[in-house]
Amino acid sequence: MKAIMKLKLVMAYALSTGYLMLGSNVKYAFNDRTHLLSIPLQTENGNTTVYFNRTYTVSYNNYLTRPESIDVDYGRKQLYIYDRYTATLQKINFNPESSNPNLTLTYLHSGLSRGEVKIALDWISNNLYWTDPTFRSVTVQSLRNDGNYKILVFDNVEKPTGIAVDPIHQYLFWSDVGSLPKIERSTLTGSSRKTIVSQGIAYPIALDVDIASSKLYWVDSYRDSVERSNLDGTDRVMIKRLAHSTFLDIQVFSDVILTTDIDINLGGLVRLFNKDTGEDDKGNTLVRSAKMDFHITCVTLYAPQPTTTDHCASSPCENICVSESTRPVCLCAEGFALNSDGRTCSETTGSLHRALVWATTTTLCAADIRGIYDESEYITSNKTCFSNVGSNINWITVDSHNRKIIFADGSDIFAMTLDGVHTKQRITSATETVTGLAVDWGDKNVYWCQGQQSGTGKINVFSQTTTNMHTLISSGLDNPKALNIIPLLSTMIWINGRLGSYQIKKAHVHGTDIQTIVSLMDLSEPRDLTFDAASQRLYFIDGNALKSVQLDGTKLTAVDVGVAYSISPLKLHSYKNHLLVADAGIFIDVLSLTNTEDATNFLNTSVSDICVIDITEQPEENGPCNADNGDCEHICIPLGRNRICQCSYGFVLDNNKETCSSEPLSDNFMYVSDWTHDKVYQVSLVNGAVHALDSLTVDAPTGVLYNSITNRIYWGDTTSNYIQSADINGTGYSVLIDVGAYRAHPDRLALDYSTGSIYYTAVSTSQLPTGFTGIGVVSPNGIHRKLISEGVHPRAVEIDPSKGFLFWTDFGTTLAVLKRADTDGTNIVTLYSAMIEPNGIAIDTSDRIWFV
C-alpha cells in the first residue's frame, strides 16, 4: 500500500560521514510537529563531530504519529519506521544528501500491537525483522516480495523487545524482558537458537551490533546501564551506568554509542558515550527536546553499511530469501510450506493460520488475527464466514492443529473445518442446552457442561477418537457454565450456581478433586472466564467488571486495563497478552495486558462468542493419550505423564483398567435406541440401571426391537442403511437386510411374533422415483418384500397379529397421519390426521392404540 503523505520538510546540507536519525513523538497538535530528525555526523581521527546547525526534519500531517523504532538501508536510500499510533511498519524513500528528496511513504505491514515493538534491517538480503512483545513473536518480512512474512520465534519467548541483525556474520539477536530476562541469538532464519545472556540482566530493551569489532551492545532500562559482550555473550563489559536514566534505544557508530533516554521532566534525550570507555562530554546530553514539544524515542544511523555477497540478488526464492555465507535459504510465508525444490511454496493454511474466530447465533466467521489492530485491512473485506450453520450458536472453541471450529448450537455440538472444503459435522449431542464448551487439543477430547435447571447439571467428555461419551461430574452442580480446559495442567474450570450462590470451581479433567477458586462472597454475576497460560491467571467477567485470580484462589484483583468501550461484557478470551471481550453483542473490545493505553474495539455486530485459532497457543505435546488412545478402549484422560481410562455411558471399566464391557440383563428390561449418542441401551425395569449393547457395529441406530424367543436384538442404522441383529451380549452379529439397496434407510421396526417376520418403515435416500418409501417385511429365512410403497416420511410401525392389522405413522404428509392396513399390505385406511409430528405408537391389551 502506498500513500503520498503531507510531510513538512526542512533541510540543510552538509558533507558528512553519516547522519544521526531520530524519531520523536509530538506532544501537542499546536507544537512543533517534528517526527523525524536528521543531524549530520563527521568522524575523523577517532573524533565524532555533530553539526547541530544543519538539520533535516520530516513531519507527518497527523501529529499523533509515533515513530518508536527506525532503521536505515543506506544503499537503497530507504528509512523504515514502526509507528505505534497506526500499529504499522512503514517505508520512506529517504536521502538527506539529495536536494530533491522523494518522500513517498509505503505501508509495509499493519496489525502489529501497540507496544515496545523494535525493528532491525538485513540490508544484504533486504529483509525487515521485528519483535512484538504483546504477540510474543519475532518476525521477518521480505522487502523484495512485499507482504510475505514469517514468524520465526513464537515458543519459549515471553516479551521480546530489542532486536539486532548482523548480516555479515549471519546472526539475529533479540532480547526478552519477561519474567526470565535474557538475550538470545539465532541464524537469520531463526534456527540454531541459543540464550547468550541470562544473568545480571533486568530489562534489555534495545540491542545493536558493532559489526566491525564483532561486539553486541545493549541498554538495560531497569539497570540504567549500557553493556557489551562478544557475539556469543562472553567477555561481558559494563560500558556505562547512569543513575535515574531510562534508556530506550541504542546505536553504535564508529567510536561512539548513541542512546535515547526518556526523562519525564526533560523529554527525550540523546546521549553519546565512547563505545569502549563509556566517557562522555562532561555528562552533557547530545540532543534534548528542551521545549517539550516532542519526545525523542528512537535512534539509528544513516551511513554506509558493510557489504558482502548477496545470494538473494537473483530472487531465487518464491516468498522470502535469506542470504547465508555460501548460498540462499528460502523461507515460506505464514500459511505456506516449502516444496521439495527448496524454492517454491504451497499453501497449507493460507491467511487464516492465525485467525480470530467469532460467532453469531447463526453464523461462524474467521479473519486474520491482525484484524484486532487493523479491522479495515483484515476483517472488513477479508473475513471468511459460514452463514446459516446454526440457529442458536452460543459457545465456540477451536482445535488449531486440525483446523476446526467446534461449536454448540443449542444442545448439538458440531465441528466446522476451516480449510479446504468447509464441512460441518455433528460430533455429539447433549441432553440439554450446552452451557459451556472446551477441547483438550492434546487428546482431542471435547468437554461440555449442561443443566440450567436445578439438579440437572453435568460435565461430560466425548472422545473424538473412539466416539464415546462419559459423564465426569453429575452431583453438586447447579447451572454450570463457561467451561474451560487447561490441558497442560490437566484442569477444568467453570462457573457454578446462580444469583446469590455463584462460585468459580476447578477440578481435575477426570472429574475429581473439585475445589472452589472464588466463593460467592467475591462474586456478583460471573458470565464467562478464560485462562492465560503465560501469566497463569484466570480472568473472568463479573457484572460489568473484569477480574483476575490465581488458580489457587489467591491474589483476586480487578483488571486495571478497564473496558474502554464496554457496556455489558458477555464473553471473554485471552490471547497473547490480550483480552478479547464480546461486549453486549455489539463490539469486540481488545485490551492489552502489557500496555494499559492500548484499548480499542471493532466488529460492530452481535457476537455470541469469540476465540482464536493459533497452534502456538495450543502446544502439541506427546502425552499419554496420543498413541493408540493410551490403550484405552473408550476414553483416555491424561494425568500428567500417566492417564486414566473411562468408559462410555452404559459400560463399566474392566479389571485391567483399559477395556470396557457391559453385562446384559436377563429379565425385566427394555431396549431403547439413543439417537443423541448413537447407542442402543438395555434399561432395567426394576432399578433403571443402564447397560449398553456391547457391539462396535452400532453407528447411527434408528428403530430397535427385541425378540424374546430368539433372545436377539435388531436395529436399523442410517449410516450403513442395514437392519442388523446380534445376541444381547453383542456377539453373533449379522445383517438381516441392506435397505440401502433399495435407495432407502430403515426407520422403525416391529415384530410379528406369530410368524417371526420383521416389518420396518423405509424412507427414500434418493431424489429419483426409484427410491423406496413405505413399509417392507423380512421373513425369518431372509425373504424380503416391499409391502407398501407410499407416503413421504413413514416413522413408527406396530403389528397386531391376532387381528392381522398393521399400523404406522407418516409425519411427512400434510396433515400427518396414522394409518392401518392388513398385514399383507391391503385395505389401507387413515385412522387419524389431527397430528403434527407423530413418532411412537403402541397397542395395549384392550385393543387400543396409543401414539405420541
Secondary structure by P-SEA (a helix, b strand, c coil): cccccbbbbbbccccccccbbbbbbbcccccccccbbbbbbbbcccbbbbccccbbbbbcccccccccccccccccbbbbbbcccccccccccccccccccccccccccccccccbbbbbbccccbbbbbbbcccccccccccccccccccccccccccccbbbbccccbbbbbbbcccccccccccccccccccccccccccccccccccccbbbbbbbcccccccccccccccccccccccccccccccccccbbbbbbbbccccbbbbbcccccccccccccccccccccbbbcccccccbbbbccccccccccccbbbbcccbbbbbbcccccccccccbbbbcccccccccccccccccccccccccccccccccccccccccccccccbbbbccccbbbbbbcccccbbbbccccbbbbbcccccccccbbbbccccbbbbbbbbccccccbbbbbbcccccccccccccccccccccccccccbbbbbbbcccbbbbbbbcccccccccccccccccccccccccccccbbbbbcccbbbbbcccccccccccccccccccccbbbbcccbbbbbccccbbbbbbccccccccccccccccccccccccccccccccccccccccccbbbbcccbbbbbbcccccccccccbbbbbbbcccbbbbbbccccbbbbbbccccccccccccccccccbbbbcccccccccccccccccccccccccccccccccccccccccbbbbccccccccbbbbbcccccccccbbbbbcccccccccccccccccbbbbccccbbbbbcccccccccccccccccccccccccccccccbbbbccccccccc
